[in-house]
Amino acid sequence: MLLAGCATPDLPARTPIERAIAARGGPIRSVVRWVDADVRSGAPGTWQARIVSMPPDRYALSIVTTDELHHHIFDGTSARSFIGNLLVGVEDSRAPLGTQARFEAVVLLDALAHPNVPWRALDRSEAPPEVATAVEVTPFADGARYRLGFDDRARLVWAAGPLDFSPFGGGDVDLRLEDFRDAGGIVFPFRWTYAAGGQTIVDIRVRAVCLNVPVAEGFAAPADLPDCDQS
């Protein structure tokens, strides 16, 4: 699905992507985060969820409800939906969750730091004002294009590309990353704001994050998902 790779810490950072990985404190192999989401379209309201990412192609969204957690898990091949531990649906890799896994892998950068991932520099006029350096990457076999923007501290602050965020919206989505904090030695953004067509889809605030935690090899059921202490 993705030309996976990771930056090598003991080699000089050559590309903007490698520089950003080095500047934030190193590679991110997995992320578990609890978030508060202010959803503005599709199903407006305040949502709470846990997001688990293991680039290049594993991703899970667990939504808090008044009853059991609703889990949506993508294992790189198919997307499975669960209510609690009960399997209620299976979709193939073209499901919205598959596009979310791809977008997340791009934003976390490590899978892009591979010599076989095509990239090119963008002109400053092709990126938002806060961006000092911008690139376009095409990491997938289908040629999907993503644009990334880094500030003058080499932090990724902007990403844009195809994303299906159903039922909240989607299309060519613009992501702004803000509120950078130390998370166990890695500088990580605690605010993720997604927009499409000039309108905010969802504004996500990270409540707790755990980086580089072990993740079960199967990644196919709720029991495989790691957690993160919210205290």
N, C-alpha and C positions, 0 to 999 in steps of 0.2 A: 504494500500500500504506500509506503513512504521509504525514501532512501535514508535509512536510519544511520546515525552516527553521533559522536559527541566530541566536543572540543577536548584537546589534550592539554592539560594544565601546564606541563613542563615545556611546551613548545611556544614560540612567540605567536601572539594573536595577530593574524594577517588580515582577516576580513572584518567588516563591522559586526557580523554575527559573533565571531570568535572574541572580538574585543568586548562585546556586551556580556558574554558568558563570563569572561575573566573579571570584568568590572563589578558584576553582581556578587562575585565570590565563588564561582565554580559551577559545575554541572548540576542540573536538576533531573534526577532519574524518576522520581515520583512525587506527587503532590496530593495531600489530603487537606481539604479546607471546608470549614463550615461557614456559610454565607447567609446574609440577609439580602434579599433581592426585591427592589422596588420595581415591579413590572408595570410598564406603561401601556402596553398594547397586547391584543390577543386575549389575555386573561388577566386584566389589571388587578393589582393588589400587592400586598406585602407577603412574600414567600420566604420560607427558611429551607435550606437544603445543604446537603453534603456533596461535594464534588471530589471525585477521585480520578487522578490522571496518571497514566504511566505511558509516556510517549515511547514508540511513535503511534500506537493505534489502540490503546486501551483507555476506556473512559467510562465513568459511571456517575449518574446523577440520582441522588436519593432525596426525595421531597418529603418534608414533614407535613403530616396531615393530622386531623383530630383522632385518627385511629392508628393504623400501622404505617410505617414508611413505605412510600411508593418508589421502587428502585427501577432504574433504566440503565442497563449495563451493556456496553459494547466491547466485545472481546477481539476486535480486529476483523472479524468475519460476519458476525450477526449481532443484532440488538435484541436483548431480552427484557421484558417488562415483568415486574413482580409486585404483588401487594403483600407486604411482609415477605414470607418465604414461598408464597404461591405463585408459580409461573402463570402469567395470563396472556402472554403474546410474544411472538418471535418475528423479527423482520430481517431482511438481508442488509448488506453493507451500505446500500443506498439510502437507508433510513436516515431521518434527521440526526439521530445520535451519531451516525458515522461522520457526518459533516462537522459536528461539534468536536469529535475526537481529532479530526484533521486540523481544524482551526486551533485547538488547544495545543497540539504538537508544534505547530508553527510558532505560536506565541511563546512557548517555553524554550524554543531556539535550539536545544541540543541536537535534535534530529536533522537540523539544517547545516550543522557544522561538519559537513562531509564533502569531500572533493567532487563527488558526482552530482551534487545538488546545484542546478544552474541558478545563478543570480546575476543581477546587473545593478549598477548604481543608478539612482534616480536623481533628477534635478531637484533642487530645493523647492522650485515652484510647483512640483508634483506632490508636495507633502504639506501638512499643517505648519503654521508659523513656529510652533515650539520644537519642531524637528530640526536637528543639526545635520544629520546624515540619514539618507533613506535608500533602501534597496528594494528590488522586486525579486521574488523567488518563485520557482516553479518546481516544487519538490515531488509532485505526484505524476504518475504515468499518464493521467488524462489531461495534463497541461494546465491545470488550474493555477491561476496566478494570485500571489499574495504580496502586498506591499507592507514594508516594515519601516518604522521611523525611530531613530535614536536621538536622545537629547545630547547636550554638550558634556554630559557625564557618562555617555555610552549606555544609558539605560533605555530599554525599549519603552516608548511612551505612546506609540500608535501602531495599529495593525489594521489592515483592510483586506477583505477577500470574501469569497463565497461561504455562506453559512446559513443553514436551515435551523432556525430557532423555534420551530413549531411547538406549541400554538402561539408563541409570542411574536413571531414575525421572522424575517430573514431576507435573503437576497445578497446583494453586495454590501456587507456589513462593515461598519467603521467602529473600531474599538479604541478607547482612550484608557491608558493606564496611569494611575496617580497614587498618592499617599504611600510612598515607598518606605518600608521599615525593615529592620533586621529581623530575620527569622532563622535563628540557629546558625548564623554566619553567612546566610544568603540574603541579599537585599531583594525583597519581594513586594510587588504592588498590592495594596490592600483595597484599592478601588478600581473596579472594572466597569466601564460604561459603554454599552453597545448601542449603536444607532444605525438606522437605515432610512434612506430618503430624507436625511436631515432631521429625523425625529428619533428621540431616544426610545429604544425598545425596552431595555432593562438596565438599571443602575445597581451594581452588585457591590456590597461592602463585605470584606472578609472579616469574620469574627474570630476565627482561629485557623492556624495553618501549621501543618507538619510536613517537612520536606525530606525526601530520600528515605522514606519508610519502606520496610519490606512489603511486597505485594504478592499474593498467592499466584502461582503459575497459571492456574485455570482461569481465573477472572471471569467466571461465568454465572455465579450465583451470589446472593447477598452475603453468604458466609465467607466468600473470598475477599470481601472488601475490608481494608483496614480502616481504623477510626482515628480520630484526633481529639485530644482532650480539649474541651471548650472552657475549662476553668481558668 
